[in-house]
Amino acid sequence: MKKTRFSDNQIFNILKQAEQGVPITELCREHNISQSTFYNWRSKYGGMDAT
């Protein structure tokens, strides 16, 4: 199984920043991820809360 660079909490924080209005292109550039990765994360983790 492929090891991910980001933990679940880091992914939740990135998604939360997007919900707060930070442009997605800026987030992707800042965290060095592609936009397709961001949208895949949003479809997988969207609506969940970090516990």
PyMOL commands that set and color helices and strands:
alter all, ss='L'
color gray80, all
select helices_A, chain A and resi 8-19+24-31+35-45
alter helices_A, ss='H'
color red, helices_A
deselect
rebuild
show_as cartoon
